[in-house]
Amino acid sequence: METKMTLEEEIRIVARNAARNLRTIRQNPENVSPDKLEKNIDYLKMMIQLHKTELKAQKNARRAGRTLSLRTRLKSLLVSILADSGKEGKEGTA
């Protein structure tokens, strides 16, 4: 069964795995080809940095009020539905 993940979840999982892999490579450098060692370390560091950048962007977006909570989105949806249904009821009684 395949589950759908959001981009944030995927980034979090990749970063967690990258951190674990980086620790493993540093503890056992003999398991990695010497010519690929630096490239692998750089790649893993980049993935970890991507996760940190994404977390920082989310934090800043919340501070600026750019992301709405689920409660706020549901509330605005409900208000718009009620406003529309109120207009329809008035038109029918005239």
C-alpha positions, -999 to 999 in steps of 0.1 A, spaced: 0 0 0 15 33 -11 9 64 11 11 99 -1 36 121 17 39 158 16 70 175 5 78 185 41 75 149 53 98 137 25 124 163 33 123 154 70 128 117 62 156 124 37 174 147 62 171 121 90 185 94 67 213 117 55 223 125 91 224 88 99 244 80 67 268 108 74 275 95 109 280 60 94 304 72 67 325 92 92 327 63 116 335 38 88 352 56 60 368 24 47 333 12 36 331 39 9 352 43 -21 380 69 -15 373 87 -47 335 90 -38 339 98 -1 341 136 -4 312 138 -29 291 116 -7 298 137 24 291 169 5 258 155 -8 247 144 27 256 178 41 236 195 14 205 174 22 207 182 59 211 219 50 181 218 28 160 205 57 173 232 80 165 259 53 130 245 49 124 245 87 136 281 88 113 291 59 83 275 76 91 293 109 93 326 92 61 320 72 42 313 104 56 345 120 44 366 91 10 349 91 14 335 57 4 300 66 -31 295 80 -39 269 105 -65 242 97 -89 258 121 -87 292 104 -91 277 69 -121 257 80 -136 287 97 -133 309 66 -147 281 44 -177 278 67 -183 315 68 -183 317 30 -207 287 27 -231 303 53 -229 336 35 -239 320 2 -267 300 17 -281 331 34 -283 349 1 -302 321 -16 -327 319 12 -336 356 9 -341 354 -29 -366 326 -26 -389 344 -1 -395 375 -22 
